[in-house]
Amino acid sequence: MILGWYGLSGTNRTAEQLSYFLSGGVGGAALLACGLALLISYEHVADRESMARLVERLDRLEFGLASEFDALRADLNGRRHSTGV
């Protein structure tokens, strides 16, 4: 884009400016758009990976808490039966 602007600034003729604009300006804008699309795609993949890790951690936490509650329920049931309640 800078080269296109530099070439465009050296002439006053519209026909010459148009060729610099098309080669430098539009081409540079297309490259910027491709780069932006790649960046957004990378961020999307990174977000999905971090969400998958978070879901995995939550699943492990839920499984751990479930076993803790099962142990507590068994302990309370054992106490209830031993006291005759």
ZADO-1210 file (C-alpha; in nm, 4 decimals, padded with zeros to 6 digits):
<atoms>
<atom x="00.0000" y="00.0000" z="00.0000" code="MET" pos="1"/>
<atom x="00.2899" y="00.2344" z="00.0746" code="ILE" pos="2"/>
<atom x="00.4492" y="00.1624" z="-00.2628" code="LEU" pos="3"/>
<atom x="00.1166" y="00.2274" z="-00.4318" code="GLY" pos="4"/>
<atom x="00.0805" y="00.5585" z="-00.2527" code="TRP" pos="5"/>
<atom x="00.4388" y="00.6558" z="-00.3368" code="TYR" pos="6"/>
<atom x="00.3846" y="00.5859" z="-00.7045" code="GLY" pos="7"/>
<atom x="00.0490" y="00.7609" z="-00.7006" code="LEU" pos="8"/>
<atom x="00.1899" y="01.0741" z="-00.5388" code="SER" pos="9"/>
<atom x="00.4416" y="01.1258" z="-00.8203" code="GLY" pos="10"/>
<atom x="00.1913" y="01.1863" z="-01.0976" code="THR" pos="11"/>
<atom x="-00.1048" y="01.4126" z="-01.1677" code="ASN" pos="12"/>
<atom x="-00.2551" y="01.2053" z="-01.4500" code="ARG" pos="13"/>
<atom x="-00.5616" y="01.0074" z="-01.3485" code="THR" pos="14"/>
<atom x="-00.4829" y="00.7145" z="-01.5790" code="ALA" pos="15"/>
<atom x="-00.1404" y="00.6701" z="-01.4174" code="GLU" pos="16"/>
<atom x="-00.2835" y="00.7091" z="-01.0677" code="GLN" pos="17"/>
<atom x="-00.5435" y="00.4423" z="-01.1336" code="LEU" pos="18"/>
<atom x="-00.2827" y="00.1802" z="-01.2193" code="SER" pos="19"/>
<atom x="-00.0908" y="00.2547" z="-00.8969" code="TYR" pos="20"/>
<atom x="-00.4131" y="00.2485" z="-00.6997" code="PHE" pos="21"/>
<atom x="-00.5179" y="-00.0867" z="-00.8427" code="LEU" pos="22"/>
<atom x="-00.1797" y="-00.2532" z="-00.8026" code="SER" pos="23"/>
<atom x="-00.0830" y="-00.1099" z="-00.4651" code="GLY" pos="24"/>
<atom x="-00.4015" y="-00.0053" z="-00.2913" code="GLY" pos="25"/>
<atom x="-00.6410" y="-00.2832" z="-00.3853" code="VAL" pos="26"/>
<atom x="-00.3711" y="-00.5517" z="-00.3676" code="GLY" pos="27"/>
<atom x="-00.2605" y="-00.4287" z="-00.0262" code="GLY" pos="28"/>
<atom x="-00.6190" y="-00.4158" z="00.0960" code="ALA" pos="29"/>
<atom x="-00.6720" y="-00.7732" z="-00.0272" code="ALA" pos="30"/>
<atom x="-00.3609" y="-00.8874" z="00.1611" code="LEU" pos="31"/>
<atom x="-00.4812" y="-00.7081" z="00.4736" code="LEU" pos="32"/>
<atom x="-00.8214" y="-00.8759" z="00.4429" code="ALA" pos="33"/>
<atom x="-00.6570" y="-01.2192" z="00.4075" code="CYS" pos="34"/>
<atom x="-00.4375" y="-01.1513" z="00.7089" code="GLY" pos="35"/>
<atom x="-00.7367" y="-01.0407" z="00.9117" code="LEU" pos="36"/>
<atom x="-00.9304" y="-01.3528" z="00.8136" code="ALA" pos="37"/>
<atom x="-00.6371" y="-01.5719" z="00.9215" code="LEU" pos="38"/>
<atom x="-00.6082" y="-01.3875" z="01.2521" code="LEU" pos="39"/>
<atom x="-00.9799" y="-01.4262" z="01.3262" code="ILE" pos="40"/>
<atom x="-00.9606" y="-01.7941" z="01.2336" code="SER" pos="41"/>
<atom x="-00.6660" y="-01.8476" z="01.4692" code="TYR" pos="42"/>
<atom x="-00.8438" y="-01.6681" z="01.7532" code="GLU" pos="43"/>
<atom x="-01.1532" y="-01.8824" z="01.6960" code="HIS" pos="44"/>
<atom x="-00.9481" y="-02.2037" z="01.7139" code="VAL" pos="45"/>
<atom x="-00.7682" y="-02.0832" z="02.0283" code="ALA" pos="46"/>
<atom x="-01.1008" y="-01.9968" z="02.1929" code="ASP" pos="47"/>
<atom x="-01.2463" y="-02.3375" z="02.1094" code="ARG" pos="48"/>
<atom x="-00.9391" y="-02.5135" z="02.2530" code="GLU" pos="49"/>
<atom x="-00.9543" y="-02.3141" z="02.5754" code="SER" pos="50"/>
<atom x="-01.3278" y="-02.3837" z="02.6064" code="MET" pos="51"/>
<atom x="-01.2626" y="-02.7568" z="02.5579" code="ALA" pos="52"/>
<atom x="-01.0006" y="-02.7482" z="02.8364" code="ARG" pos="53"/>
<atom x="-01.2430" y="-02.5613" z="03.0617" code="LEU" pos="54"/>
<atom x="-01.5219" y="-02.8131" z="02.9954" code="VAL" pos="55"/>
<atom x="-01.2804" y="-03.0970" z="03.0712" code="GLU" pos="56"/>
<atom x="-01.1830" y="-02.9361" z="03.4012" code="ARG" pos="57"/>
<atom x="-01.5486" y="-02.8828" z="03.4925" code="LEU" pos="58"/>
<atom x="-01.6269" y="-03.2454" z="03.4113" code="ASP" pos="59"/>
<atom x="-01.3433" y="-03.3636" z="03.6354" code="ARG" pos="60"/>
<atom x="-01.4622" y="-03.1321" z="03.9126" code="LEU" pos="61"/>
<atom x="-01.8190" y="-03.2560" z="03.8779" code="GLU" pos="62"/>
<atom x="-01.7040" y="-03.6193" z="03.8863" code="PHE" pos="63"/>
<atom x="-01.4895" y="-03.5513" z="04.1936" code="GLY" pos="64"/>
<atom x="-01.7717" y="-03.3750" z="04.3752" code="LEU" pos="65"/>
<atom x="-02.0142" y="-03.6519" z="04.2852" code="ALA" pos="66"/>
<atom x="-01.7883" y="-03.9118" z="04.4439" code="SER" pos="67"/>
<atom x="-01.7508" y="-03.6914" z="04.7525" code="GLU" pos="68"/>
<atom x="-02.1285" y="-03.6657" z="04.7852" code="PHE" pos="69"/>
<atom x="-02.1662" y="-04.0414" z="04.7334" code="ASP" pos="70"/>
<atom x="-01.9158" y="-04.1036" z="05.0126" code="ALA" pos="71"/>
<atom x="-02.0968" y="-03.8553" z="05.2384" code="LEU" pos="72"/>
<atom x="-02.4342" y="-04.0185" z="05.1626" code="ARG" pos="73"/>
<atom x="-02.2934" y="-04.3624" z="05.2419" code="ALA" pos="74"/>
<atom x="-02.1435" y="-04.2311" z="05.5667" code="ASP" pos="75"/>
<atom x="-02.4729" y="-04.0688" z="05.6689" code="LEU" pos="76"/>
<atom x="-02.6685" y="-04.3833" z="05.5781" code="ASN" pos="77"/>
<atom x="-02.4251" y="-04.5914" z="05.7828" code="GLY" pos="78"/>
<atom x="-02.4690" y="-04.3649" z="06.0846" code="ARG" pos="79"/>
<atom x="-02.8450" y="-04.3680" z="06.0450" code="ARG" pos="80"/>
<atom x="-02.8569" y="-04.7495" z="06.0388" code="HIS" pos="81"/>
<atom x="-02.6160" y="-04.7860" z="06.3319" code="SER" pos="82"/>
<atom x="-02.8259" y="-04.5537" z="06.5519" code="THR" pos="83"/>
<atom x="-03.1501" y="-04.7191" z="06.4474" code="GLY" pos="84"/>
<atom x="-03.3004" y="-04.4022" z="06.3005" code="VAL" pos="85"/>
</atoms>
